[in-house]
Amino acid sequence: MLRILNAAPSLGAAPQERHRSPPNSLVALRAMGAALHEGLAMHREYEALRSKGVAHDAALHQALAIGPAPSRQTRVTIAPLYFAGKA
């Protein structure tokens, strides 16, 4: 945030130079607002999927648009090793 404020045009700059583009603080504020809007949309999508009975992992991956949820493979059971004289 400090870097954004330090990069803002100074008050002593020429008028045409000051009004060329919006100050970086406004650009940052707009970006934060857009990120909040996108986050709320993803949350609504997640809640809609959960209310339809979709599992948490699958709903999260689909709402965040990061691909399908990793499938859970069943563990292969290994025959236990018997110690103390049993083989």
Gaussian input, Z-matrix of N, CA and C with variables (Angstrom, degrees):
# hf/3-21g

backbone

0 1
 N
 C     1     B1
 C     2     B2     1     A1
 N     3     B3     2     A2     1     D1
 C     4     B4     3     A3     2     D2
 C     5     B5     4     A4     3     D3
 N     6     B6     5     A5     4     D4
 C     7     B7     6     A6     5     D5
 C     8     B8     7     A7     6     D6
 N     9     B9     8     A8     7     D7
 C    10    B10     9     A9     8     D8
 C    11    B11    10    A10     9     D9
 N    12    B12    11    A11    10    D10
 C    13    B13    12    A12    11    D11
 C    14    B14    13    A13    12    D12
 N    15    B15    14    A14    13    D13
 C    16    B16    15    A15    14    D14
 C    17    B17    16    A16    15    D15
 N    18    B18    17    A17    16    D16
 C    19    B19    18    A18    17    D17
 C    20    B20    19    A19    18    D18
 N    21    B21    20    A20    19    D19
 C    22    B22    21    A21    20    D20
 C    23    B23    22    A22    21    D21
 N    24    B24    23    A23    22    D22
 C    25    B25    24    A24    23    D23
 C    26    B26    25    A25    24    D24
 N    27    B27    26    A26    25    D25
 C    28    B28    27    A27    26    D26
 C    29    B29    28    A28    27    D27
 N    30    B30    29    A29    28    D28
 C    31    B31    30    A30    29    D29
 C    32    B32    31    A31    30    D30
 N    33    B33    32    A32    31    D31
 C    34    B34    33    A33    32    D32
 C    35    B35    34    A34    33    D33
 N    36    B36    35    A35    34    D34
 C    37    B37    36    A36    35    D35
 C    38    B38    37    A37    36    D36
 N    39    B39    38    A38    37    D37
 C    40    B40    39    A39    38    D38
 C    41    B41    40    A40    39    D39
 N    42    B42    41    A41    40    D40
 C    43    B43    42    A42    41    D41
 C    44    B44    43    A43    42    D42
 N    45    B45    44    A44    43    D43
 C    46    B46    45    A45    44    D44
 C    47    B47    46    A46    45    D45
 N    48    B48    47    A47    46    D46
 C    49    B49    48    A48    47    D47
 C    50    B50    49    A49    48    D48
 N    51    B51    50    A50    49    D49
 C    52    B52    51    A51    50    D50
 C    53    B53    52    A52    51    D51
 N    54    B54    53    A53    52    D52
 C    55    B55    54    A54    53    D53
 C    56    B56    55    A55    54    D54
 N    57    B57    56    A56    55    D55
 C    58    B58    57    A57    56    D56
 C    59    B59    58    A58    57    D57
 N    60    B60    59    A59    58    D58
 C    61    B61    60    A60    59    D59
 C    62    B62    61    A61    60    D60
 N    63    B63    62    A62    61    D61
 C    64    B64    63    A63    62    D62
 C    65    B65    64    A64    63    D63
 N    66    B66    65    A65    64    D64
 C    67    B67    66    A66    65    D65
 C    68    B68    67    A67    66    D66
 N    69    B69    68    A68    67    D67
 C    70    B70    69    A69    68    D68
 C    71    B71    70    A70    69    D69
 N    72    B72    71    A71    70    D70
 C    73    B73    72    A72    71    D71
 C    74    B74    73    A73    72    D72
 N    75    B75    74    A74    73    D73
 C    76    B76    75    A75    74    D74
 C    77    B77    76    A76    75    D75
 N    78    B78    77    A77    76    D76
 C    79    B79    78    A78    77    D77
 C    80    B80    79    A79    78    D78
 N    81    B81    80    A80    79    D79
 C    82    B82    81    A81    80    D80
 C    83    B83    82    A82    81    D81
 N    84    B84    83    A83    82    D82
 C    85    B85    84    A84    83    D83
 C    86    B86    85    A85    84    D84
 N    87    B87    86    A86    85    D85
 C    88    B88    87    A87    86    D86
 C    89    B89    88    A88    87    D87
 N    90    B90    89    A89    88    D88
 C    91    B91    90    A90    89    D89
 C    92    B92    91    A91    90    D90
 N    93    B93    92    A92    91    D91
 C    94    B94    93    A93    92    D92
 C    95    B95    94    A94    93    D93
 N    96    B96    95    A95    94    D94
 C    97    B97    96    A96    95    D95
 C    98    B98    97    A97    96    D96
 N    99    B99    98    A98    97    D97
 C   100   B100    99    A99    98    D98
 C   101   B101   100   A100    99    D99
 N   102   B102   101   A101   100   D100
 C   103   B103   102   A102   101   D101
 C   104   B104   103   A103   102   D102
 N   105   B105   104   A104   103   D103
 C   106   B106   105   A105   104   D104
 C   107   B107   106   A106   105   D105
 N   108   B108   107   A107   106   D106
 C   109   B109   108   A108   107   D107
 C   110   B110   109   A109   108   D108
 N   111   B111   110   A110   109   D109
 C   112   B112   111   A111   110   D110
 C   113   B113   112   A112   111   D111
 N   114   B114   113   A113   112   D112
 C   115   B115   114   A114   113   D113
 C   116   B116   115   A115   114   D114
 N   117   B117   116   A116   115   D115
 C   118   B118   117   A117   116   D116
 C   119   B119   118   A118   117   D117
 N   120   B120   119   A119   118   D118
 C   121   B121   120   A120   119   D119
 C   122   B122   121   A121   120   D120
 N   123   B123   122   A122   121   D121
 C   124   B124   123   A123   122   D122
 C   125   B125   124   A124   123   D123
 N   126   B126   125   A125   124   D124
 C   127   B127   126   A126   125   D125
 C   128   B128   127   A127   126   D126
 N   129   B129   128   A128   127   D127
 C   130   B130   129   A129   128   D128
 C   131   B131   130   A130   129   D129
 N   132   B132   131   A131   130   D130
 C   133   B133   132   A132   131   D131
 C   134   B134   133   A133   132   D132
 N   135   B135   134   A134   133   D133
 C   136   B136   135   A135   134   D134
 C   137   B137   136   A136   135   D135
 N   138   B138   137   A137   136   D136
 C   139   B139   138   A138   137   D137
 C   140   B140   139   A139   138   D138
 N   141   B141   140   A140   139   D139
 C   142   B142   141   A141   140   D140
 C   143   B143   142   A142   141   D141
 N   144   B144   143   A143   142   D142
 C   145   B145   144   A144   143   D143
 C   146   B146   145   A145   144   D144
 N   147   B147   146   A146   145   D145
 C   148   B148   147   A147   146   D146
 C   149   B149   148   A148   147   D147
 N   150   B150   149   A149   148   D148
 C   151   B151   150   A150   149   D149
 C   152   B152   151   A151   150   D150
 N   153   B153   152   A152   151   D151
 C   154   B154   153   A153   152   D152
 C   155   B155   154   A154   153   D153
 N   156   B156   155   A155   154   D154
 C   157   B157   156   A156   155   D155
 C   158   B158   157   A157   156   D156
 N   159   B159   158   A158   157   D157
 C   160   B160   159   A159   158   D158
 C   161   B161   160   A160   159   D159
 N   162   B162   161   A161   160   D160
 C   163   B163   162   A162   161   D161
 C   164   B164   163   A163   162   D162
 N   165   B165   164   A164   163   D163
 C   166   B166   165   A165   164   D164
 C   167   B167   166   A166   165   D165
 N   168   B168   167   A167   166   D166
 C   169   B169   168   A168   167   D167
 C   170   B170   169   A169   168   D168
 N   171   B171   170   A170   169   D169
 C   172   B172   171   A171   170   D170
 C   173   B173   172   A172   171   D171
 N   174   B174   173   A173   172   D172
 C   175   B175   174   A174   173   D173
 C   176   B176   175   A175   174   D174
 N   177   B177   176   A176   175   D175
 C   178   B178   177   A177   176   D176
 C   179   B179   178   A178   177   D177
 N   180   B180   179   A179   178   D178
 C   181   B181   180   A180   179   D179
 C   182   B182   181   A181   180   D180
 N   183   B183   182   A182   181   D181
 C   184   B184   183   A183   182   D182
 C   185   B185   184   A184   183   D183
 N   186   B186   185   A185   184   D184
 C   187   B187   186   A186   185   D185
 C   188   B188   187   A187   186   D186
 N   189   B189   188   A188   187   D187
 C   190   B190   189   A189   188   D188
 C   191   B191   190   A190   189   D189
 N   192   B192   191   A191   190   D190
 C   193   B193   192   A192   191   D191
 C   194   B194   193   A193   192   D192
 N   195   B195   194   A194   193   D193
 C   196   B196   195   A195   194   D194
 C   197   B197   196   A196   195   D195
 N   198   B198   197   A197   196   D196
 C   199   B199   198   A198   197   D197
 C   200   B200   199   A199   198   D198
 N   201   B201   200   A200   199   D199
 C   202   B202   201   A201   200   D200
 C   203   B203   202   A202   201   D201
 N   204   B204   203   A203   202   D202
 C   205   B205   204   A204   203   D203
 C   206   B206   205   A205   204   D204
 N   207   B207   206   A206   205   D205
 C   208   B208   207   A207   206   D206
 C   209   B209   208   A208   207   D207
 N   210   B210   209   A209   208   D208
 C   211   B211   210   A210   209   D209
 C   212   B212   211   A211   210   D210
 N   213   B213   212   A212   211   D211
 C   214   B214   213   A213   212   D212
 C   215   B215   214   A214   213   D213
 N   216   B216   215   A215   214   D214
 C   217   B217   216   A216   215   D215
 C   218   B218   217   A217   216   D216
 N   219   B219   218   A218   217   D217
 C   220   B220   219   A219   218   D218
 C   221   B221   220   A220   219   D219
 N   222   B222   221   A221   220   D220
 C   223   B223   222   A222   221   D221
 C   224   B224   223   A223   222   D222
 N   225   B225   224   A224   223   D223
 C   226   B226   225   A225   224   D224
 C   227   B227   226   A226   225   D225
 N   228   B228   227   A227   226   D226
 C   229   B229   228   A228   227   D227
 C   230   B230   229   A229   228   D228
 N   231   B231   230   A230   229   D229
 C   232   B232   231   A231   230   D230
 C   233   B233   232   A232   231   D231
 N   234   B234   233   A233   232   D232
 C   235   B235   234   A234   233   D233
 C   236   B236   235   A235   234   D234
 N   237   B237   236   A236   235   D235
 C   238   B238   237   A237   236   D236
 C   239   B239   238   A238   237   D237
 N   240   B240   239   A239   238   D238
 C   241   B241   240   A240   239   D239
 C   242   B242   241   A241   240   D240
 N   243   B243   242   A242   241   D241
 C   244   B244   243   A243   242   D242
 C   245   B245   244   A244   243   D243
 N   246   B246   245   A245   244   D244
 C   247   B247   246   A246   245   D245
 C   248   B248   247   A247   246   D246
 N   249   B249   248   A248   247   D247
 C   250   B250   249   A249   248   D248
 C   251   B251   250   A250   249   D249
 N   252   B252   251   A251   250   D250
 C   253   B253   252   A252   251   D251
 C   254   B254   253   A253   252   D252
 N   255   B255   254   A254   253   D253
 C   256   B256   255   A255   254   D254
 C   257   B257   256   A256   255   D255
 N   258   B258   257   A257   256   D256
 C   259   B259   258   A258   257   D257
 C   260   B260   259   A259   258   D258

   B1=1.4423
   B2=1.5246
   B3=1.3408
   B4=1.4509
   B5=1.5165
   B6=1.3176
   B7=1.4510
   B8=1.5210
   B9=1.3221
   B10=1.4632
   B11=1.5257
   B12=1.3316
   B13=1.4591
   B14=1.5231
   B15=1.3191
   B16=1.4523
   B17=1.5217
   B18=1.3161
   B19=1.4546
   B20=1.5273
   B21=1.3301
   B22=1.4663
   B23=1.5239
   B24=1.3399
   B25=1.4700
   B26=1.5263
   B27=1.2939
   B28=1.4647
   B29=1.5221
   B30=1.3144
   B31=1.4604
   B32=1.5185
   B33=1.3376
   B34=1.4479
   B35=1.5199
   B36=1.3092
   B37=1.4633
   B38=1.5273
   B39=1.3070
   B40=1.4665
   B41=1.5291
   B42=1.3451
   B43=1.4728
   B44=1.5225
   B45=1.3299
   B46=1.4640
   B47=1.5268
   B48=1.3196
   B49=1.4557
   B50=1.5346
   B51=1.3304
   B52=1.4634
   B53=1.5253
   B54=1.2984
   B55=1.4655
   B56=1.5269
   B57=1.3001
   B58=1.4652
   B59=1.5328
   B60=1.3066
   B61=1.4634
   B62=1.5226
   B63=1.3349
   B64=1.4686
   B65=1.5317
   B66=1.3198
   B67=1.4634
   B68=1.5285
   B69=1.3148
   B70=1.4612
   B71=1.5184
   B72=1.3219
   B73=1.4575
   B74=1.5313
   B75=1.3336
   B76=1.4688
   B77=1.5258
   B78=1.3153
   B79=1.4632
   B80=1.5272
   B81=1.3280
   B82=1.4632
   B83=1.5265
   B84=1.3298
   B85=1.4617
   B86=1.5278
   B87=1.3159
   B88=1.4709
   B89=1.5265
   B90=1.3289
   B91=1.4677
   B92=1.5266
   B93=1.3316
   B94=1.4699
   B95=1.5258
   B96=1.3235
   B97=1.4634
   B98=1.5149
   B99=1.3321
   B100=1.4673
   B101=1.5228
   B102=1.3418
   B103=1.4604
   B104=1.5236
   B105=1.3323
   B106=1.4616
   B107=1.5267
   B108=1.3205
   B109=1.4677
   B110=1.5244
   B111=1.3255
   B112=1.4662
   B113=1.5289
   B114=1.3271
   B115=1.4627
   B116=1.5210
   B117=1.3209
   B118=1.4710
   B119=1.5272
   B120=1.3236
   B121=1.4650
   B122=1.5297
   B123=1.3268
   B124=1.4638
   B125=1.5261
   B126=1.3214
   B127=1.4671
   B128=1.5227
   B129=1.3295
   B130=1.4717
   B131=1.5285
   B132=1.3303
   B133=1.4628
   B134=1.5256
   B135=1.3230
   B136=1.4677
   B137=1.5267
   B138=1.3323
   B139=1.4673
   B140=1.5254
   B141=1.3208
   B142=1.4622
   B143=1.5259
   B144=1.3229
   B145=1.4661
   B146=1.5251
   B147=1.3321
   B148=1.4694
   B149=1.5255
   B150=1.3350
   B151=1.4681
   B152=1.5315
   B153=1.3375
   B154=1.4635
   B155=1.5283
   B156=1.3277
   B157=1.4587
   B158=1.5169
   B159=1.3236
   B160=1.4615
   B161=1.5218
   B162=1.3265
   B163=1.4634
   B164=1.5279
   B165=1.3266
   B166=1.4605
   B167=1.5308
   B168=1.3227
   B169=1.4682
   B170=1.5206
   B171=1.3301
   B172=1.4579
   B173=1.5302
   B174=1.3442
   B175=1.4668
   B176=1.5201
   B177=1.3148
   B178=1.4575
   B179=1.5223
   B180=1.3104
   B181=1.4643
   B182=1.5341
   B183=1.3154
   B184=1.4633
   B185=1.5246
   B186=1.3370
   B187=1.4640
   B188=1.5236
   B189=1.3274
   B190=1.4546
   B191=1.5149
   B192=1.3333
   B193=1.4639
   B194=1.5220
   B195=1.3340
   B196=1.4577
   B197=1.5167
   B198=1.3098
   B199=1.4564
   B200=1.5169
   B201=1.2912
   B202=1.4633
   B203=1.5274
   B204=1.3034
   B205=1.4676
   B206=1.5192
   B207=1.3151
   B208=1.4639
   B209=1.5226
   B210=1.3211
   B211=1.4583
   B212=1.5147
   B213=1.2922
   B214=1.4610
   B215=1.5181
   B216=1.2913
   B217=1.4522
   B218=1.5181
   B219=1.3199
   B220=1.4568
   B221=1.5135
   B222=1.2881
   B223=1.4538
   B224=1.5120
   B225=1.2902
   B226=1.4531
   B227=1.5161
   B228=1.2956
   B229=1.4597
   B230=1.5184
   B231=1.2832
   B232=1.4499
   B233=1.5138
   B234=1.2993
   B235=1.4582
   B236=1.5242
   B237=1.3318
   B238=1.4490
   B239=1.5403
   B240=1.2894
   B241=1.4459
   B242=1.5294
   B243=1.2834
   B244=1.4551
   B245=1.5162
   B246=1.2842
   B247=1.4601
   B248=1.5032
   B249=1.2706
   B250=1.4663
   B251=1.5110
   B252=1.3222
   B253=1.4478
   B254=1.5007
   B255=1.3137
   B256=1.4633
   B257=1.5158
   B258=1.3120
   B259=1.4515
   B260=1.4996
   A1=110.47
   A2=116.75
   A3=119.19
   A4=111.12
   A5=116.86
   A6=120.23
   A7=110.14
   A8=117.50
   A9=121.18
   A10=109.86
   A11=116.91
   A12=119.88
   A13=111.42
   A14=117.61
   A15=120.36
   A16=111.89
   A17=118.22
   A18=121.91
   A19=112.57
   A20=117.55
   A21=120.81
   A22=109.74
   A23=117.43
   A24=119.34
   A25=110.40
   A26=116.89
   A27=121.04
   A28=110.27
   A29=114.73
   A30=118.93
   A31=111.80
   A32=117.35
   A33=120.63
   A34=113.60
   A35=118.29
   A36=121.87
   A37=109.49
   A38=115.68
   A39=121.08
   A40=109.74
   A41=118.59
   A42=121.08
   A43=113.77
   A44=118.66
   A45=119.83
   A46=110.57
   A47=117.28
   A48=120.77
   A49=110.72
   A50=115.92
   A51=120.61
   A52=112.10
   A53=118.71
   A54=122.17
   A55=112.88
   A56=116.75
   A57=119.73
   A58=111.46
   A59=117.04
   A60=121.37
   A61=107.83
   A62=116.59
   A63=118.38
   A64=109.71
   A65=116.90
   A66=120.21
   A67=111.06
   A68=114.39
   A69=119.00
   A70=112.25
   A71=118.08
   A72=119.52
   A73=110.92
   A74=116.87
   A75=119.37
   A76=110.87
   A77=116.23
   A78=120.30
   A79=109.28
   A80=117.05
   A81=121.37
   A82=110.51
   A83=117.00
   A84=120.95
   A85=110.69
   A86=117.70
   A87=120.94
   A88=110.91
   A89=116.70
   A90=120.28
   A91=110.59
   A92=117.08
   A93=119.81
   A94=110.83
   A95=117.08
   A96=120.28
   A97=111.71
   A98=116.65
   A99=120.36
   A100=111.13
   A101=116.95
   A102=120.65
   A103=110.64
   A104=117.71
   A105=121.10
   A106=110.40
   A107=116.92
   A108=121.57
   A109=110.31
   A110=116.43
   A111=120.77
   A112=111.35
   A113=116.67
   A114=120.60
   A115=112.19
   A116=116.53
   A117=119.99
   A118=110.93
   A119=117.44
   A120=120.51
   A121=110.41
   A122=116.55
   A123=119.78
   A124=111.28
   A125=115.99
   A126=119.86
   A127=110.66
   A128=116.78
   A129=119.66
   A130=110.77
   A131=116.65
   A132=120.82
   A133=110.50
   A134=116.66
   A135=121.45
   A136=110.68
   A137=116.99
   A138=120.38
   A139=111.16
   A140=118.21
   A141=120.73
   A142=110.63
   A143=116.66
   A144=120.02
   A145=111.13
   A146=116.45
   A147=119.54
   A148=110.73
   A149=117.35
   A150=119.83
   A151=111.42
   A152=116.44
   A153=120.63
   A154=111.71
   A155=116.57
   A156=119.89
   A157=114.94
   A158=117.55
   A159=120.93
   A160=108.05
   A161=116.68
   A162=121.38
   A163=110.65
   A164=116.13
   A165=122.26
   A166=112.29
   A167=117.22
   A168=120.46
   A169=111.78
   A170=116.61
   A171=120.56
   A172=110.89
   A173=116.74
   A174=120.16
   A175=110.85
   A176=116.90
   A177=120.60
   A178=111.51
   A179=116.42
   A180=119.68
   A181=111.08
   A182=116.79
   A183=119.26
   A184=111.13
   A185=118.05
   A186=120.70
   A187=111.26
   A188=117.06
   A189=120.63
   A190=112.44
   A191=116.48
   A192=123.21
   A193=111.26
   A194=115.62
   A195=119.22
   A196=111.73
   A197=116.70
   A198=120.45
   A199=111.75
   A200=115.36
   A201=119.28
   A202=110.89
   A203=114.90
   A204=120.25
   A205=109.15
   A206=116.63
   A207=118.21
   A208=109.66
   A209=115.50
   A210=118.90
   A211=109.00
   A212=114.09
   A213=119.23
   A214=108.24
   A215=114.94
   A216=118.96
   A217=108.81
   A218=114.45
   A219=117.59
   A220=109.00
   A221=115.37
   A222=119.79
   A223=109.97
   A224=114.40
   A225=119.70
   A226=106.73
   A227=115.04
   A228=117.38
   A229=109.46
   A230=114.34
   A231=121.17
   A232=107.67
   A233=114.27
   A234=118.04
   A235=108.92
   A236=116.51
   A237=119.28
   A238=111.43
   A239=114.69
   A240=119.87
   A241=107.98
   A242=115.42
   A243=118.78
   A244=108.26
   A245=115.29
   A246=121.40
   A247=108.95
   A248=116.47
   A249=124.51
   A250=111.99
   A251=116.67
   A252=120.21
   A253=115.83
   A254=119.40
   A255=120.38
   A256=109.12
   A257=116.25
   A258=118.83
   A259=110.74
   D1=-38.77
   D2=179.17
   D3=-64.25
   D4=-37.11
   D5=179.20
   D6=-62.57
   D7=-37.67
   D8=179.42
   D9=-65.70
   D10=-43.58
   D11=-178.70
   D12=-69.24
   D13=-35.82
   D14=179.06
   D15=-68.99
   D16=-26.88
   D17=-178.40
   D18=-84.75
   D19=-7.17
   D20=-179.50
   D21=-66.34
   D22=147.43
   D23=-179.83
   D24=-63.60
   D25=144.90
   D26=-178.21
   D27=-75.13
   D28=161.10
   D29=-179.67
   D30=-72.14
   D31=-21.51
   D32=-178.90
   D33=-86.22
   D34=3.49
   D35=-178.37
   D36=-72.14
   D37=159.97
   D38=178.35
   D39=-61.02
   D40=145.60
   D41=-176.99
   D42=-56.33
   D43=-40.77
   D44=-179.35
   D45=-68.36
   D46=-27.83
   D47=179.98
   D48=-76.86
   D49=-35.19
   D50=-179.53
   D51=-68.40
   D52=-35.76
   D53=-172.33
   D54=-99.61
   D55=13.83
   D56=-179.47
   D57=-67.65
   D58=-42.53
   D59=178.91
   D60=-143.08
   D61=160.84
   D62=179.51
   D63=-64.82
   D64=151.83
   D65=178.17
   D66=-58.88
   D67=150.87
   D68=-178.09
   D69=-60.42
   D70=-28.62
   D71=178.93
   D72=-65.44
   D73=-36.65
   D74=177.34
   D75=-69.96
   D76=-37.88
   D77=177.73
   D78=-62.79
   D79=-43.59
   D80=178.95
   D81=-64.18
   D82=-41.08
   D83=179.37
   D84=-64.19
   D85=-40.95
   D86=176.89
   D87=-64.18
   D88=-39.85
   D89=178.95
   D90=-65.17
   D91=-39.93
   D92=177.82
   D93=-66.21
   D94=-38.98
   D95=177.59
   D96=-64.49
   D97=-40.69
   D98=177.81
   D99=-65.50
   D100=-39.46
   D101=178.36
   D102=-65.50
   D103=-40.33
   D104=177.47
   D105=-63.21
   D106=-43.91
   D107=179.31
   D108=-60.63
   D109=-44.74
   D110=179.68
   D111=-65.20
   D112=-39.45
   D113=178.16
   D114=-64.30
   D115=-40.55
   D116=178.24
   D117=-66.55
   D118=-37.54
   D119=177.63
   D120=-64.55
   D121=-40.79
   D122=177.80
   D123=-65.38
   D124=-37.84
   D125=178.33
   D126=-64.40
   D127=-42.42
   D128=178.07
   D129=-62.43
   D130=-40.67
   D131=178.25
   D132=-63.17
   D133=-44.19
   D134=178.95
   D135=-60.79
   D136=-47.42
   D137=-179.06
   D138=-64.57
   D139=-36.32
   D140=177.73
   D141=-65.06
   D142=-40.78
   D143=178.61
   D144=-67.51
   D145=-41.18
   D146=179.57
   D147=-64.34
   D148=-36.87
   D149=-179.55
   D150=-70.09
   D151=-20.45
   D152=176.30
   D153=-86.09
   D154=-1.51
   D155=177.05
   D156=94.91
   D157=11.73
   D158=178.78
   D159=-76.11
   D160=138.59
   D161=-179.86
   D162=-61.82
   D163=156.86
   D164=-176.12
   D165=-56.48
   D166=-52.15
   D167=-176.96
   D168=-60.71
   D169=-45.54
   D170=-179.20
   D171=-65.59
   D172=-41.47
   D173=179.99
   D174=-66.19
   D175=-39.56
   D176=179.76
   D177=-65.25
   D178=-45.37
   D179=179.36
   D180=-64.46
   D181=-39.95
   D182=-179.28
   D183=-71.31
   D184=-40.43
   D185=-179.29
   D186=-67.17
   D187=-36.03
   D188=179.51
   D189=-84.32
   D190=-4.50
   D191=179.28
   D192=56.09
   D193=45.75
   D194=177.88
   D195=-111.25
   D196=18.36
   D197=176.31
   D198=103.29
   D199=175.60
   D200=-178.72
   D201=-68.87
   D202=153.91
   D203=178.22
   D204=-67.01
   D205=143.13
   D206=178.39
   D207=-63.37
   D208=137.16
   D209=-179.16
   D210=-76.43
   D211=142.51
   D212=178.61
   D213=-91.76
   D214=117.78
   D215=178.72
   D216=-89.34
   D217=143.51
   D218=178.24
   D219=-73.06
   D220=143.53
   D221=179.86
   D222=-74.02
   D223=139.72
   D224=175.71
   D225=-80.95
   D226=125.99
   D227=-179.12
   D228=-79.69
   D229=134.18
   D230=179.72
   D231=-102.03
   D232=136.53
   D233=178.28
   D234=-60.85
   D235=128.81
   D236=-177.21
   D237=-67.07
   D238=147.08
   D239=175.00
   D240=-87.48
   D241=127.36
   D242=-179.82
   D243=-97.99
   D244=127.44
   D245=177.43
   D246=-107.06
   D247=-178.60
   D248=179.72
   D249=64.44
   D250=43.83
   D251=171.33
   D252=94.12
   D253=-9.59
   D254=178.33
   D255=-97.22
   D256=133.03
   D257=-179.99
   D258=-135.96

